Amino acid sequence: MSNQKDLVKIDCEAAIKRLTFAKENHEKKLPEDLSIEMIDRILFEVQTMTETLSPQVFRPTFGKFILDWPDEHGLISLLSELSYRYERL
């Protein structure tokens, strides 16, 4: 695996942890940047990205619409950066 793919995989794993944390916050009725439905959808996409590590095999959709969401807790910027780096593989 190339060094770039290794780095993106690490970023994907970090995003999965952050999305899981956001989901737990929702369950505790704490505020988060995305709705629980969006978190679940993006979590599935990031897990798939981690497995494939190839934008030719799987192209996530969350990078196109999350920029419209407020980024009060840093989740949007994390996901935007991940989407950009993944697309450049």
C-alpha positions as CSV (number, residue, x, y, z in Angstrom):
1,M,0.0,0.0,0.0
2,S,1.3,3.4,-0.9
3,N,2.2,6.0,1.8
4,Q,-0.6,8.2,0.7
5,K,-3.1,5.4,1.1
6,D,-1.7,4.6,4.5
7,L,-2.3,8.3,5.6
8,V,-5.8,8.3,4.2
9,K,-6.6,5.1,6.0
10,I,-5.4,6.7,9.3
11,D,-7.6,9.7,8.5
12,C,-10.6,7.4,7.8
13,E,-10.1,5.6,11.1
14,A,-9.9,9.0,13.0
15,A,-13.1,10.1,11.2
16,I,-14.8,6.9,12.2
17,K,-13.9,7.6,15.9
18,R,-15.1,11.2,15.6
19,L,-18.3,10.1,14.0
20,T,-18.9,7.5,16.7
21,F,-18.3,10.1,19.3
22,A,-20.8,12.5,17.6
23,K,-23.3,9.6,17.5
24,E,-22.8,9.1,21.3
25,N,-23.3,12.8,21.8
26,H,-26.6,12.7,20.1
27,E,-27.7,9.8,22.3
28,K,-26.8,11.9,25.3
29,K,-28.8,14.8,23.8
30,L,-25.6,16.9,23.3
31,P,-25.2,19.2,20.3
32,E,-23.3,18.1,17.2
33,D,-22.7,19.5,13.8
34,L,-24.8,16.9,11.9
35,S,-28.0,15.1,12.5
36,I,-27.9,11.5,13.6
37,E,-29.2,10.4,10.2
38,M,-26.4,12.2,8.4
39,I,-23.8,10.8,10.9
40,D,-25.0,7.2,10.2
41,R,-24.9,7.8,6.4
42,I,-21.4,9.4,6.5
43,L,-20.2,6.7,8.9
44,F,-21.2,4.0,6.4
45,E,-19.4,5.9,3.6
46,V,-16.2,6.4,5.6
47,Q,-16.2,2.7,6.6
48,T,-16.5,1.8,2.9
49,M,-13.7,4.3,2.0
50,T,-11.5,2.6,4.6
51,E,-12.1,-0.8,3.1
52,T,-11.6,0.2,-0.6
53,L,-9.1,3.1,-0.4
54,S,-9.9,3.7,-4.1
55,P,-12.0,6.5,-5.4
56,Q,-12.3,4.5,-8.6
57,V,-14.1,1.7,-6.7
58,F,-16.1,3.8,-4.3
59,R,-16.8,7.5,-4.5
60,P,-18.4,9.0,-1.3
61,T,-21.0,11.7,-1.7
62,F,-20.8,13.5,1.7
63,G,-18.1,15.9,0.6
64,K,-20.4,17.7,-1.8
65,F,-23.1,18.6,0.7
66,I,-21.5,18.9,4.2
67,L,-20.0,22.3,3.5
68,D,-23.5,23.8,3.9
69,W,-23.7,22.6,7.5
70,P,-22.3,24.7,10.4
71,D,-18.9,23.6,11.7
72,E,-19.3,24.4,15.4
73,H,-17.5,21.3,16.7
74,G,-14.9,20.7,13.9
75,L,-16.6,17.6,12.4
76,I,-17.3,19.3,9.0
77,S,-13.7,20.4,8.5
78,L,-12.4,17.0,9.4
79,L,-14.8,15.3,6.9
80,S,-14.1,17.9,4.2
81,E,-10.4,17.3,4.4
82,L,-10.8,13.6,4.4
83,S,-13.0,13.7,1.3
84,Y,-10.5,15.9,-0.5
85,R,-7.5,13.6,0.4
86,Y,-9.4,10.5,-0.5
87,E,-10.4,11.9,-3.9
88,R,-6.7,12.5,-4.7
89,L,-5.7,8.9,-4.2
